[in-house]
């Protein structure tokens, strides 16, 4: 089973929304974290190692992940969705954007 880690800054709005909307899938396992030290769930070496794919919301997140976790990233894909910090948790516009931008990176959900 593929493991997908969603990352934003504080792990309060975008990445927890992504985690929640993809948690129903039986073909992937999901988690979320934040790049900031005071995030709800701060990004850690353990989470980076756990993830097969890391999905960040902004280019700044990708840069932070690549710099801070270079030693444990290996060849893992780090995908940037380019979703700005303009949304509330589970806001319908954010949910639609996450589903649309992730569609090309995840296979269609199993029936």
Secondary structure, DSSP 8 states (H G I E B T S, - for coil): -EEEEEEESSSSSHHHHHHHHHTT-SSEEEEEEESSTTSTTB--HHHHHH-SEEEESSHHHHHHHHHHTHHHHTT-EEEE----S---TT-HHHHHHHHHHHTTTS-----
